Amino acid sequence: MDELFAPLRVGKMNLPNRLVMAPMTRSRSADRSVNALTADYYAQRAGSGLIITEGTQPSVIGQGYIDTPGLHSAEQAGAWRRVTDAVHAAGGRIFVQLMHSGRVGHPSLYPDGALPVAPSAIATGGQMYTPDGMVDHPVPREMTLEDIAQTVEDFVSAAKYAVDAGFDGVELHGANGYLIQQFLADGSNHRTDVYGGSVENRVRFADEVARAVSDAIGPERVGIRISPGSTSEGVSESDPAELYRTLIRTLAPYNLAYVHVMEFGHREVTELIRAEWPGTLILNPHKTGTEAFVTPETALEVLQDDLADAVSLGSLWLANPDLQRRIRVGGPLNSPDPSTFYGGDHRGYTDYPTLDA
């Protein structure tokens, strides 16, 4: 397992290992702000090469689920500061994932009862959990050019708040069927203006967000997550290879800290991205798209095959706060409890035992 523990330079950071903690929604921010329990959760996992937080909305209308945190006010940034201070005190490094959910939302989430927004007025076909039961995602409001410009500014503002909050950087969530991928995917983007139609037009929004955020806080503090061929939240891409080749070539000149690929199969597109991207590549490997979760053995294979520079793991970091040590000594590993993944208190959050315990 030595390859997993080789140091790695990412942006201006020196990672002590290549075991990245993947972003995972935990839905424990009842007031849209993180709390002391959040700080404990992330600080416990500071032994990862890099922590990428749960998806964090850059604006009120960017929220897609109940009890997720935001980063669009000074108060929210102050709450996150307690988290970053705890992680840094424990020797860790932490990026916040900025996630605008787009059409994955519901009027009940927003104080003014507005419709969620999207590239086109096309519903996901899915549902959202609420305390009163499941509700359908509505048909979203198609974004105007003014909406798009404002959303780019929302990402920039959130990135600046992230720096104020002490984060080492931000990850732009361009995967899993959320707003940036909704613009990329021809199944959810039926626009006829400069943001729709051709591949070059459909990558424009991702390009503008990445460029604006990089200009605001420095490209060494900016990563982006993508999921070629994903059908999450009802998106569909007719030609992932062409789409992501164009996107990667568009982003390459910015010298971003990293590209983070969430695989849903389509290994051939991962290999294409690896060949095209000149910087650091982080991979959450799912070669067939059916694997339950990433194992240490899979992570090692990815590095040995030079598919990526680092590997992100989700469920195993959730259940093993000292995962890097457990892998180093050969286990044992705690098993994650899916019943406590979303919502609740410390149970299934900060009470997974360490190896010493």
ABEGO torsion letter per residue (X at the ends): XAAAABBBBBEABBBABABBBBBBBAGABAAGBBBAAAAAAAAAAAABABBBBBBBBABAAABABBGBBBBABAAAAAAAAAAAAAAAAAGBBBBBBBBBAEABBBAAABAAGBBBBBABBBBAGBBBBBAAEBBBBBBBBBBBAAAAAAAAAAAAAAAAAAAAAGBAEBBBBABGGBAAAAAABAAABABABAABGBAAAAAAAAAAAAAAAAAAAEAAABBBBBBBGBABGGBBBABAAAAAAAAAAAAAAAGBABBBBBBBEGAAAAAAAAAABABBBBBBBBAAGABABBBAAAAAAAAAAGABABBBBBAAAAABAAAAAAAAAGOBBBBBBAAAABEEBABGAAABBBAAX
